[in-house]
Amino acid sequence: MSLLIDFIDETEEVKEEYVNLIRQILEKAAQMEEIEDGTELSVTFVDNERIREINRDYRDKDQPTDVISFAMEELGEGEMEIVGAEMPRMLGDLIISIPRAKEQAEEYGHSFDRELGFLALHGFLHLLGYDHMTEEDEKEMFGRQKEILEAFGLGR
């Protein structure tokens, strides 16, 4: 199982060990979700100001958030799926606020590792089509998050 992950650190403060942690947890999630080898995504680490701008520009919410996902495979109304294209599957982009992850780790009383892993996994599941807009969807998504985090060793 091998994902192709492009990591971009706009904060210049994310240690290699955290990049490796995210790579490993996303590989575990891909394995458990039976995602094909060679699937691509990007993970960008930003500060609160940058994620606030993105949140405002794309979601009309003028406030920082912890993680934003942009799925590449969602078909808009009237768009047609390209069939037979022999290209790697591109899931999309994850954008994670490092300051927000630190704040939330402290607020929730767990490690930065766990919070960063949780945020990456949460965003990844959104790229796969999971959501939490309804109570039923939330139960499914959060249940899957818990399973994967526990399988990886980052359970609560």
Z-matrix of the N, CA and C atoms (Angstrom, degrees):
N
C 1 1.456
C 2 1.521 1 107.99
N 3 1.303 2 115.35 1 125.34
C 4 1.451 3 117.21 2 -177.92
C 5 1.527 4 111.18 3 -148.60
N 6 1.313 5 114.99 4 115.85
C 7 1.455 6 121.33 5 172.66
C 8 1.521 7 108.42 6 -89.76
N 9 1.308 8 116.95 7 151.26
C 10 1.462 9 121.90 8 171.80
C 11 1.524 10 105.97 9 -104.78
N 12 1.333 11 115.62 10 107.66
C 13 1.463 12 120.84 11 -174.71
C 14 1.521 13 109.57 12 -115.43
N 15 1.320 14 115.62 13 125.23
C 16 1.459 15 122.11 14 176.33
C 17 1.528 16 107.44 15 -98.71
N 18 1.331 17 116.81 16 113.19
C 19 1.463 18 121.65 17 179.76
C 20 1.523 19 109.73 18 -97.44
N 21 1.326 20 116.36 19 132.26
C 22 1.461 21 122.59 20 177.54
C 23 1.528 22 107.08 21 -127.85
N 24 1.331 23 116.53 22 122.43
C 25 1.462 24 120.47 23 -178.57
C 26 1.520 25 109.88 24 -110.86
N 27 1.326 26 116.39 25 93.15
C 28 1.462 27 121.02 26 178.45
C 29 1.521 28 111.67 27 -72.35
N 30 1.330 29 117.72 28 -17.63
C 31 1.465 30 121.38 29 -178.87
C 32 1.527 31 112.08 30 -85.29
N 33 1.314 32 117.31 31 -21.18
C 34 1.468 33 124.30 32 -176.07
C 35 1.527 34 111.93 33 57.02
N 36 1.347 35 116.49 34 31.01
C 37 1.465 36 118.88 35 179.21
C 38 1.527 37 113.28 36 -132.49
N 39 1.326 38 117.85 37 6.57
C 40 1.464 39 120.44 38 -178.86
C 41 1.525 40 109.10 39 -89.05
N 42 1.318 41 115.65 40 118.17
C 43 1.460 42 121.31 41 -178.76
C 44 1.525 43 110.67 42 -71.91
N 45 1.322 44 114.38 43 153.90
C 46 1.467 45 121.12 44 179.50
C 47 1.530 46 111.70 45 -56.10
N 48 1.322 47 117.38 46 -34.56
C 49 1.473 48 120.12 47 -179.74
C 50 1.527 49 111.17 48 -62.42
N 51 1.332 50 118.02 49 -32.55
C 52 1.461 51 120.71 50 178.97
C 53 1.527 52 111.08 51 -76.12
N 54 1.321 53 116.06 52 -36.80
C 55 1.465 54 120.00 53 174.35
C 56 1.527 55 109.05 54 -60.88
N 57 1.322 56 116.97 55 -44.99
C 58 1.467 57 121.12 56 179.19
C 59 1.523 58 111.72 57 -64.02
N 60 1.331 59 117.24 58 -39.78
C 61 1.461 60 121.11 59 177.29
C 62 1.529 61 110.47 60 -58.86
N 63 1.317 62 116.37 61 -48.29
C 64 1.466 63 120.28 62 -179.47
C 65 1.523 64 110.23 63 -63.94
N 66 1.324 65 116.91 64 -43.27
C 67 1.467 66 120.14 65 178.01
C 68 1.532 67 109.94 66 -56.66
N 69 1.312 68 116.83 67 -46.37
C 70 1.467 69 120.92 68 -177.25
C 71 1.523 70 112.38 69 -67.14
N 72 1.315 71 117.54 70 -42.16
C 73 1.468 72 118.44 71 -179.29
C 74 1.522 73 111.20 72 -69.39
N 75 1.336 74 117.49 73 -35.87
C 76 1.463 75 119.65 74 177.40
C 77 1.525 76 110.98 75 -69.99
N 78 1.331 77 117.22 76 -34.97
C 79 1.473 78 120.55 77 174.57
C 80 1.527 79 110.15 78 -62.96
N 81 1.335 80 116.50 79 -42.07
C 82 1.468 81 120.97 80 178.47
C 83 1.526 82 109.99 81 -62.68
N 84 1.319 83 116.50 82 -45.45
C 85 1.466 84 120.86 83 178.94
C 86 1.526 85 110.88 84 -62.51
N 87 1.329 86 116.78 85 -42.36
C 88 1.467 87 120.63 86 179.14
C 89 1.524 88 110.75 87 -62.15
N 90 1.324 89 115.96 88 -40.45
C 91 1.465 90 120.55 89 177.72
C 92 1.531 91 110.05 90 -63.07
N 93 1.317 92 117.03 91 -48.23
C 94 1.463 93 121.31 92 -177.80
C 95 1.530 94 112.22 93 -67.77
N 96 1.328 95 116.94 94 -27.71
C 97 1.464 96 121.67 95 178.62
C 98 1.535 97 111.92 96 -93.31
N 99 1.332 98 116.22 97 0.10
C 100 1.472 99 122.70 98 178.75
C 101 1.532 100 112.39 99 57.20
N 102 1.328 101 114.71 100 49.38
C 103 1.462 102 122.13 101 177.35
C 104 1.527 103 108.18 102 -84.74
N 105 1.324 104 116.50 103 137.31
C 106 1.460 105 120.15 104 -175.95
C 107 1.534 106 112.78 105 -68.21
N 108 1.342 107 114.80 106 148.86
C 109 1.464 108 122.11 107 176.42
C 110 1.526 109 110.09 108 -55.87
N 111 1.320 110 115.19 109 146.84
C 112 1.456 111 120.50 110 175.92
C 113 1.520 112 114.17 111 84.71
N 114 1.322 113 117.41 112 1.06
C 115 1.461 114 120.80 113 177.70
C 116 1.528 115 108.70 114 -65.49
N 117 1.330 116 115.71 115 137.28
C 118 1.462 117 121.33 116 -174.35
C 119 1.529 118 112.42 117 -110.88
N 120 1.332 119 114.65 118 149.78
C 121 1.455 120 121.85 119 170.33
C 122 1.518 121 108.18 120 -159.34
N 123 1.319 122 115.77 121 165.83
C 124 1.463 123 119.38 122 174.38
C 125 1.521 124 108.99 123 -121.15
N 126 1.330 125 114.78 124 150.78
C 127 1.462 126 122.62 125 175.74
C 128 1.525 127 106.40 126 -128.33
N 129 1.330 128 115.97 127 119.89
C 130 1.458 129 121.12 128 -179.75
C 131 1.523 130 109.36 129 -116.48
N 132 1.327 131 115.79 130 130.08
C 133 1.460 132 122.40 131 177.82
C 134 1.524 133 108.07 132 -98.70
N 135 1.335 134 116.07 133 127.46
C 136 1.463 135 120.93 134 -176.33
C 137 1.529 136 110.02 135 -133.40
N 138 1.347 137 115.13 136 174.07
C 139 1.463 138 120.07 137 174.48
C 140 1.536 139 109.00 138 -94.82
N 141 1.323 140 116.34 139 176.89
C 142 1.467 141 120.37 140 -176.83
C 143 1.527 142 112.74 141 -64.24
N 144 1.323 143 116.89 142 -36.66
C 145 1.465 144 119.98 143 -179.74
C 146 1.530 145 110.76 144 -63.29
N 147 1.317 146 116.41 145 -44.32
C 148 1.473 147 120.42 146 -178.73
C 149 1.528 148 111.42 147 -66.59
N 150 1.330 149 117.79 148 -43.61
C 151 1.472 150 118.55 149 -179.28
C 152 1.531 151 110.35 150 -69.68
N 153 1.339 152 117.02 151 -29.38
C 154 1.461 153 120.41 152 174.76
C 155 1.531 154 110.37 153 -63.72
N 156 1.336 155 116.81 154 -43.30
C 157 1.472 156 121.17 155 177.66
C 158 1.528 157 110.83 156 -60.37
N 159 1.323 158 116.11 157 -46.13
C 160 1.469 159 120.95 158 -179.51
C 161 1.526 160 109.92 159 -64.07
N 162 1.315 161 116.66 160 -43.95
C 163 1.461 162 122.07 161 179.58
C 164 1.537 163 110.45 162 -61.30
N 165 1.324 164 116.21 163 -40.99
C 166 1.466 165 121.44 164 178.87
C 167 1.528 166 110.92 165 -67.85
N 168 1.334 167 116.09 166 -47.59
C 169 1.460 168 120.26 167 -174.29
C 170 1.529 169 113.39 168 -70.32
N 171 1.319 170 117.56 169 -34.58
C 172 1.466 171 120.37 170 -174.08
C 173 1.522 172 114.50 171 -107.78
N 174 1.334 173 117.56 172 -18.71
C 175 1.463 174 119.47 173 -176.23
C 176 1.527 175 112.39 174 -126.78
N 177 1.345 176 116.85 175 3.88
C 178 1.470 177 121.90 176 -179.48
C 179 1.521 178 113.20 177 55.25
N 180 1.331 179 116.32 178 34.47
C 181 1.466 180 121.70 179 176.58
C 182 1.523 181 107.46 180 -124.13
N 183 1.325 182 116.45 181 107.50
C 184 1.462 183 121.64 182 -174.67
C 185 1.529 184 110.68 183 -86.75
N 186 1.334 185 114.57 184 66.60
C 187 1.464 186 121.20 185 178.53
C 188 1.521 187 108.54 186 -158.53
N 189 1.325 188 115.90 187 153.68
C 190 1.466 189 117.40 188 176.34
C 191 1.525 190 110.22 189 -69.93
N 192 1.303 191 116.01 190 155.40
C 193 1.458 192 122.65 191 175.08
C 194 1.518 193 107.49 192 -137.86
N 195 1.315 194 117.92 193 178.64
C 196 1.463 195 119.58 194 -175.62
C 197 1.521 196 113.69 195 -89.99
N 198 1.331 197 116.97 196 -43.51
C 199 1.466 198 120.48 197 -178.90
C 200 1.525 199 108.91 198 -146.98
N 201 1.319 200 115.79 199 141.67
C 202 1.464 201 122.50 200 175.04
C 203 1.522 202 106.99 201 -128.47
N 204 1.327 203 115.48 202 138.13
C 205 1.463 204 121.85 203 178.55
C 206 1.521 205 109.35 204 -117.21
N 207 1.322 206 115.42 205 137.22
C 208 1.457 207 121.63 206 173.29
C 209 1.519 208 107.39 207 -121.44
N 210 1.328 209 116.15 208 103.72
C 211 1.463 210 120.87 209 -179.41
C 212 1.520 211 109.93 210 -78.99
N 213 1.332 212 116.18 211 137.98
C 214 1.459 213 121.23 212 179.14
C 215 1.519 214 112.03 213 -90.15
N 216 1.325 215 117.17 214 -17.42
C 217 1.459 216 120.00 215 -171.59
C 218 1.515 217 114.30 216 -98.45
N 219 1.314 218 117.84 217 3.43
C 220 1.456 219 119.27 218 177.65
C 221 1.524 220 108.37 219 -76.12
N 222 1.313 221 115.77 220 123.52
C 223 1.457 222 119.48 221 178.04
C 224 1.521 223 109.28 222 -86.44
N 225 1.319 224 115.24 223 127.33
C 226 1.453 225 119.50 224 175.92
C 227 1.518 226 109.89 225 -78.82
N 228 1.313 227 115.41 226 170.31
C 229 1.454 228 120.08 227 179.86
C 230 1.524 229 109.87 228 -60.40
N 231 1.306 230 116.56 229 128.77
C 232 1.457 231 121.78 230 178.49
C 233 1.517 232 114.72 231 84.93
N 234 1.331 233 118.39 232 -5.13
C 235 1.460 234 121.13 233 178.29
C 236 1.518 235 109.92 234 -83.66
N 237 1.320 236 115.41 235 146.15
C 238 1.461 237 120.31 236 179.48
C 239 1.519 238 109.73 237 -108.30
N 240 1.322 239 115.53 238 142.28
C 241 1.455 240 120.81 239 177.07
C 242 1.521 241 108.84 240 -74.39
N 243 1.324 242 116.54 241 137.51
C 244 1.458 243 121.08 242 176.51
C 245 1.519 244 107.37 243 -85.51
N 246 1.310 245 115.99 244 117.27
C 247 1.460 246 121.17 245 -176.73
C 248 1.519 247 109.26 246 -102.56
N 249 1.318 248 116.06 247 138.44
C 250 1.459 249 120.44 248 174.64
C 251 1.511 250 114.85 249 85.14
N 252 1.319 251 117.60 250 1.01
C 253 1.463 252 119.48 251 178.54
C 254 1.528 253 108.22 252 -72.54
N 255 1.310 254 116.72 253 123.89
C 256 1.470 255 121.64 254 -178.76
C 257 1.523 256 109.79 255 -89.81
N 258 1.302 257 115.11 256 69.03
C 259 1.456 258 120.85 257 179.54
C 260 1.517 259 108.22 258 -125.95
N 261 1.336 260 117.53 259 154.60
C 262 1.465 261 118.90 260 175.81
C 263 1.529 262 109.85 261 -61.82
N 264 1.306 263 115.31 262 149.35
C 265 1.458 264 120.45 263 177.84
C 266 1.528 265 108.49 264 -73.70
N 267 1.320 266 116.98 265 127.48
C 268 1.465 267 122.08 266 177.46
C 269 1.518 268 108.06 267 -107.88
N 270 1.334 269 116.26 268 110.96
C 271 1.460 270 120.26 269 -178.36
C 272 1.518 271 112.11 270 -73.38
N 273 1.332 272 117.07 271 -45.48
C 274 1.454 273 120.13 272 -177.96
C 275 1.511 274 112.38 273 144.45
N 276 1.326 275 115.15 274 -154.03
C 277 1.459 276 122.07 275 -173.15
C 278 1.523 277 111.13 276 -125.06
N 279 1.333 278 114.87 277 139.18
C 280 1.462 279 122.39 278 171.82
C 281 1.520 280 107.44 279 -112.09
N 282 1.307 281 116.44 280 135.36
C 283 1.461 282 121.38 281 176.41
C 284 1.520 283 106.82 282 -123.92
N 285 1.330 284 116.31 283 121.34
C 286 1.460 285 122.03 284 -174.94
C 287 1.527 286 109.71 285 -119.80
N 288 1.336 287 116.08 286 129.56
C 289 1.463 288 121.40 287 175.15
C 290 1.524 289 108.81 288 -84.33
N 291 1.319 290 116.40 289 115.10
C 292 1.467 291 121.25 290 179.35
C 293 1.534 292 111.53 291 -67.30
N 294 1.342 293 119.72 292 -45.97
C 295 1.465 294 118.19 293 177.70
C 296 1.535 295 112.24 294 -60.13
N 297 1.319 296 116.40 295 -39.23
C 298 1.467 297 120.34 296 179.77
C 299 1.532 298 110.39 297 -65.70
N 300 1.332 299 117.01 298 -39.87
C 301 1.471 300 120.70 299 177.72
C 302 1.527 301 110.30 300 -61.36
N 303 1.337 302 116.55 301 -41.42
C 304 1.474 303 120.39 302 178.46
C 305 1.525 304 110.78 303 -64.47
N 306 1.340 305 116.34 304 -44.82
C 307 1.466 306 121.15 305 179.34
C 308 1.528 307 110.87 306 -59.83
N 309 1.315 308 116.38 307 -45.64
C 310 1.464 309 120.79 308 -176.52
C 311 1.523 310 112.00 309 -70.26
N 312 1.322 311 117.81 310 -35.18
C 313 1.469 312 120.33 311 176.64
C 314 1.526 313 109.19 312 -59.84
N 315 1.329 314 115.48 313 -44.54
C 316 1.466 315 120.06 314 179.16
C 317 1.532 316 110.87 315 -66.81
N 318 1.320 317 115.66 316 -45.06
C 319 1.468 318 121.31 317 -179.10
C 320 1.532 319 111.92 318 -60.45
N 321 1.336 320 117.00 319 -41.28
C 322 1.467 321 121.46 320 -177.11
C 323 1.526 322 113.19 321 -89.64
N 324 1.334 323 116.59 322 -4.69
C 325 1.455 324 120.64 323 175.70
C 326 1.513 325 114.97 324 71.37
N 327 1.333 326 116.37 325 33.99
C 328 1.460 327 118.77 326 173.84
C 329 1.529 328 109.80 327 -132.62
N 330 1.309 329 116.21 328 178.75
C 331 1.462 330 120.92 329 -173.39
C 332 1.528 331 112.13 330 -72.59
N 333 1.327 332 114.61 331 157.35
C 334 1.463 333 121.00 332 173.65
C 335 1.523 334 109.41 333 -61.63
N 336 1.343 335 117.19 334 -37.45
C 337 1.472 336 121.42 335 177.53
C 338 1.524 337 110.49 336 -55.09
N 339 1.336 338 115.40 337 -49.25
C 340 1.458 339 119.20 338 -176.82
C 341 1.523 340 110.87 339 -64.63
N 342 1.319 341 117.14 340 -42.23
C 343 1.467 342 120.18 341 -178.82
C 344 1.518 343 110.80 342 -65.61
N 345 1.320 344 117.03 343 -44.29
C 346 1.460 345 120.61 344 179.62
C 347 1.529 346 110.49 345 -63.71
N 348 1.332 347 116.59 346 -43.71
C 349 1.463 348 120.80 347 176.99
C 350 1.514 349 111.80 348 -61.57
N 351 1.335 350 116.03 349 -43.21
C 352 1.463 351 121.09 350 178.54
C 353 1.526 352 110.86 351 -60.66
N 354 1.335 353 117.35 352 -47.89
C 355 1.465 354 120.84 353 -177.51
C 356 1.520 355 111.71 354 -63.71
N 357 1.335 356 116.83 355 -42.66
C 358 1.465 357 120.13 356 178.40
C 359 1.527 358 110.20 357 -62.56
N 360 1.322 359 116.57 358 -45.05
C 361 1.462 360 120.68 359 179.59
C 362 1.527 361 111.09 360 -64.61
N 363 1.321 362 117.02 361 -43.46
C 364 1.467 363 121.33 362 179.75
C 365 1.536 364 109.98 363 -57.90
N 366 1.327 365 116.00 364 -48.45
C 367 1.462 366 120.04 365 178.55
C 368 1.515 367 112.44 366 -63.54
N 369 1.336 368 116.50 367 -40.06
C 370 1.465 369 121.83 368 179.25
C 371 1.529 370 110.44 369 -61.09
N 372 1.321 371 116.89 370 -44.06
C 373 1.469 372 119.79 371 179.35
C 374 1.526 373 110.95 372 -63.76
N 375 1.334 374 117.53 373 -34.74
C 376 1.468 375 119.66 374 173.75
C 377 1.529 376 110.33 375 -61.55
N 378 1.335 377 117.08 376 -41.15
C 379 1.466 378 119.90 377 178.71
C 380 1.524 379 111.62 378 -61.40
N 381 1.328 380 116.09 379 -28.88
C 382 1.468 381 121.13 380 179.84
C 383 1.526 382 112.56 381 -85.07
N 384 1.330 383 116.60 382 -1.59
C 385 1.457 384 119.78 383 176.70
C 386 1.515 385 115.60 384 104.51
N 387 1.322 386 117.50 385 -2.48
C 388 1.466 387 119.62 386 175.58
C 389 1.526 388 108.87 387 -70.85
N 390 1.329 389 116.00 388 151.78
C 391 1.457 390 120.18 389 177.81
C 392 1.522 391 109.45 390 -152.15
N 393 1.323 392 115.98 391 172.26
C 394 1.462 393 120.14 392 179.23
C 395 1.525 394 110.71 393 -137.47
N 396 1.326 395 115.16 394 40.57
C 397 1.465 396 120.86 395 179.42
C 398 1.530 397 111.87 396 -79.02
N 399 1.330 398 116.99 397 -30.13
C 400 1.459 399 120.79 398 176.91
C 401 1.524 400 108.41 399 -114.80
N 402 1.311 401 116.25 400 162.29
C 403 1.463 402 120.71 401 179.72
C 404 1.532 403 111.10 402 -60.23
N 405 1.332 404 115.95 403 -40.86
C 406 1.466 405 120.70 404 179.92
C 407 1.534 406 111.36 405 -64.90
N 408 1.348 407 116.21 406 -45.52
C 409 1.468 408 120.57 407 178.49
C 410 1.524 409 110.97 408 -63.37
N 411 1.335 410 116.00 409 -40.58
C 412 1.462 411 120.55 410 179.75
C 413 1.528 412 110.63 411 -61.92
N 414 1.312 413 116.50 412 -43.74
C 415 1.464 414 121.06 413 179.62
C 416 1.531 415 110.38 414 -60.60
N 417 1.337 416 116.30 415 -43.10
C 418 1.465 417 120.60 416 179.51
C 419 1.529 418 111.30 417 -65.87
N 420 1.336 419 116.93 418 -48.44
C 421 1.464 420 120.52 419 -176.98
C 422 1.523 421 111.64 420 -65.74
N 423 1.327 422 116.85 421 -48.29
C 424 1.458 423 119.83 422 -177.52
C 425 1.524 424 111.48 423 -67.95
N 426 1.327 425 116.85 424 -32.36
C 427 1.464 426 120.45 425 175.21
C 428 1.516 427 111.22 426 -64.64
N 429 1.341 428 115.92 427 -42.15
C 430 1.471 429 120.43 428 179.06
C 431 1.524 430 110.29 429 -66.91
N 432 1.335 431 117.51 430 -41.60
C 433 1.468 432 121.20 431 176.58
C 434 1.520 433 110.36 432 -55.80
N 435 1.325 434 115.56 433 -47.72
C 436 1.462 435 121.05 434 -178.43
C 437 1.528 436 110.69 435 -60.68
N 438 1.334 437 117.06 436 -45.00
C 439 1.473 438 121.28 437 178.98
C 440 1.525 439 111.32 438 -57.82
N 441 1.330 440 116.02 439 -47.82
C 442 1.467 441 120.72 440 -176.35
C 443 1.527 442 110.40 441 -68.47
N 444 1.330 443 117.58 442 -44.38
C 445 1.467 444 120.51 443 178.85
C 446 1.525 445 110.91 444 -60.36
N 447 1.321 446 116.84 445 -42.44
C 448 1.466 447 120.07 446 179.10
C 449 1.523 448 111.36 447 -67.49
N 450 1.324 449 117.40 448 -40.23
C 451 1.468 450 120.97 449 178.31
C 452 1.529 451 110.62 450 -63.20
N 453 1.331 452 115.61 451 -31.73
C 454 1.462 453 120.79 452 179.60
C 455 1.529 454 111.99 453 -83.60
N 456 1.316 455 117.44 454 -17.57
C 457 1.464 456 121.09 455 -179.05
C 458 1.513 457 114.24 456 96.64
N 459 1.338 458 116.82 457 18.07
C 460 1.466 459 120.92 458 178.75
C 461 1.525 460 111.57 459 -114.10
N 462 1.317 461 117.20 460 26.75
C 463 1.463 462 120.56 461 178.33
C 464 1.517 463 110.70 462 -68.98
N 465 1.316 464 115.02 463 170.16
C 466 1.474 465 119.54 464 179.69
C 467 1.495 466 110.68 465 -84.52
